Amino acid sequence: MSRLDSVIRRLTAQRDILDSLAEALKGVPGPILELGLGNGRTYDHLRELFPGRRIIAFDRHAHSFAQSTPDPEDMVLGEIRETIRAFVGSDAAMAHADIGTGHDDLDAETLTWLPDAMAGVLRPGGLAVSGLPLPHSLLVELPVPAGIPDGRYFLYRRA
């Protein structure tokens, strides 16, 4: 599979999972956390799916498009591995992380902290959506919507 086809499949899986959760999260209190703002495409989509909901984005540097950049109080800059710690116990309704690199060694390093971070920020019953698997005793893997290949994107509920 070409890298172009791979990114299209990843982004389609991401969108389809997020779209499938919009209704389920309407009555669940708490912010939504976006780990890895990038250029703001997913953040912009989350704003459409969850109007009026607080969405807090994390990234090393702000380099998103102006119209897809959170207000300063909802933008957390610095190494996500470090900055996310302040949000443990924040009872987020959902946390989304698309911070995989496709490099096994770098992603293995991310997986030393990401599962704990995701479990820590979510409220019981909150949802974790990730491009990387999140093996953790408090995260129960859920099926992804039909049409998303196994292992392409992951969905979990916090126990």
C-alpha positions as CSV (number, residue, x, y, z in Angstrom):
1,M,0.0,0.0,0.0
2,S,1.3,3.4,-0.9
3,R,1.9,6.0,1.8
4,L,-0.8,8.1,0.3
5,D,-3.3,5.3,0.5
6,S,-2.2,4.6,4.1
7,V,-2.8,8.2,5.2
8,I,-6.1,8.3,3.5
9,R,-7.2,5.1,5.3
10,R,-5.9,6.6,8.6
11,L,-7.7,9.9,8.2
12,T,-10.9,8.1,7.1
13,A,-10.8,5.8,10.1
14,Q,-10.2,8.8,12.4
15,R,-13.1,10.7,11.0
16,D,-15.5,7.7,11.0
17,I,-14.8,6.9,14.6
18,L,-15.1,10.5,15.8
19,D,-18.3,10.9,13.8
20,S,-19.7,7.7,15.4
21,L,-19.1,9.1,18.9
22,A,-20.8,12.5,18.5
23,E,-24.2,11.3,19.7
24,A,-22.9,9.0,22.4
25,L,-21.0,11.8,24.1
26,K,-23.8,14.4,24.1
27,G,-24.8,13.6,27.7
28,V,-21.3,12.9,29.0
29,P,-19.8,15.9,30.9
30,G,-16.2,16.9,30.7
31,P,-13.8,18.4,28.1
32,I,-12.5,16.8,25.0
33,L,-8.7,16.6,24.8
34,E,-6.9,16.6,21.4
35,L,-3.3,15.3,21.8
36,G,-1.3,16.5,18.8
37,L,-3.0,19.6,17.3
38,G,-0.8,19.6,14.1
39,N,-2.3,21.9,11.6
40,G,-5.7,21.8,13.3
41,R,-7.8,19.6,10.9
42,T,-9.0,17.2,13.6
43,Y,-9.5,20.0,16.1
44,D,-11.7,21.8,13.5
45,H,-13.7,18.7,13.0
46,L,-14.2,18.2,16.7
47,R,-15.5,21.7,17.0
48,E,-18.2,20.9,14.4
49,L,-19.1,17.6,16.1
50,F,-19.2,19.0,19.6
51,P,-20.4,22.6,19.4
52,G,-20.2,24.5,22.7
53,R,-17.9,21.8,24.2
54,R,-14.5,22.8,25.6
55,I,-11.8,21.2,23.5
56,I,-8.3,21.5,24.8
57,A,-5.4,20.9,22.4
58,F,-1.8,19.9,23.1
59,D,1.2,20.2,20.9
60,R,4.9,21.0,21.1
61,H,4.5,24.2,19.1
62,A,1.6,26.1,17.7
63,H,1.7,25.7,13.9
64,S,-1.9,25.2,13.1
65,F,-3.9,27.3,10.6
66,A,-5.2,30.5,12.4
67,Q,-8.9,29.5,12.0
68,S,-8.1,26.0,13.5
69,T,-6.1,27.2,16.5
70,P,-7.7,27.1,19.9
71,D,-8.0,30.1,22.1
72,P,-4.9,30.5,24.3
73,E,-6.7,29.1,27.4
74,D,-7.4,25.9,25.5
75,M,-3.9,25.5,23.9
76,V,-1.3,23.6,25.9
77,L,2.2,24.0,24.5
78,G,5.3,21.8,25.3
79,E,6.1,18.2,25.3
80,I,2.8,16.4,25.5
81,R,4.4,13.7,27.6
82,E,5.0,16.4,30.3
83,T,2.1,18.8,29.8
84,I,-0.6,16.1,29.9
85,R,0.3,15.3,33.5
86,A,-1.4,18.5,34.7
87,F,-4.7,17.1,33.3
88,V,-4.7,13.7,35.0
89,G,-7.9,13.5,36.9
90,S,-9.6,16.1,34.7
91,D,-12.5,13.7,33.9
92,A,-12.4,14.3,30.2
93,A,-15.3,12.8,28.2
94,M,-13.0,11.9,25.4
95,A,-9.3,12.1,24.5
96,H,-8.0,11.7,21.0
97,A,-4.4,11.1,20.1
98,D,-3.0,10.9,16.6
99,I,0.6,11.2,17.5
100,G,2.1,8.1,16.0
101,T,5.0,8.6,13.6
102,G,5.1,5.3,11.7
103,H,8.6,4.8,13.1
104,D,8.6,1.7,15.3
105,D,11.3,3.0,17.7
106,L,9.6,6.4,18.2
107,D,6.2,5.0,18.6
108,A,7.5,2.4,21.1
109,E,8.8,5.4,23.2
110,T,5.4,7.1,23.0
111,L,3.7,3.9,24.1
112,T,5.7,4.0,27.4
113,W,3.6,7.0,28.5
114,L,0.5,7.4,26.3
115,P,-1.7,4.6,27.6
116,D,-1.2,5.8,31.2
117,A,-1.9,9.4,30.2
118,M,-5.0,8.6,28.3
119,A,-6.4,6.4,31.2
120,G,-5.5,9.2,33.6
121,V,-7.3,12.1,31.9
122,L,-10.5,10.2,31.2
123,R,-13.6,10.0,33.4
124,P,-15.0,6.5,34.1
125,G,-16.9,5.7,30.9
126,G,-14.9,8.3,28.9
127,L,-13.6,7.3,25.5
128,A,-10.1,7.2,24.2
129,V,-9.5,7.3,20.4
130,S,-6.0,6.7,19.1
131,G,-3.9,5.9,16.1
132,L,-1.7,3.8,18.4
133,P,-2.9,0.9,20.5
134,L,-3.4,1.7,24.2
135,P,-2.7,-1.4,26.3
136,H,-3.9,-0.5,29.8
137,S,-5.8,-2.2,32.5
138,L,-8.3,0.6,32.8
139,L,-9.0,0.9,29.0
140,V,-11.4,-1.6,27.5
141,E,-11.0,-1.9,23.8
142,L,-14.3,-1.4,21.8
143,P,-15.1,-2.3,18.3
144,V,-14.5,0.3,15.7
145,P,-17.2,1.2,13.1
146,A,-17.7,-1.2,10.2
147,G,-15.3,-0.7,7.3
148,I,-12.3,0.3,9.4
149,P,-9.6,-2.4,9.1
150,D,-8.3,-4.0,12.3
151,G,-5.3,-2.2,13.7
152,R,-5.8,1.0,11.7
153,Y,-7.3,3.0,14.6
154,F,-8.3,2.2,18.1
155,L,-11.2,2.9,20.4
156,Y,-11.4,2.3,24.2
157,R,-13.7,3.0,27.1
158,R,-12.3,3.9,30.5
159,A,-13.4,1.4,33.1
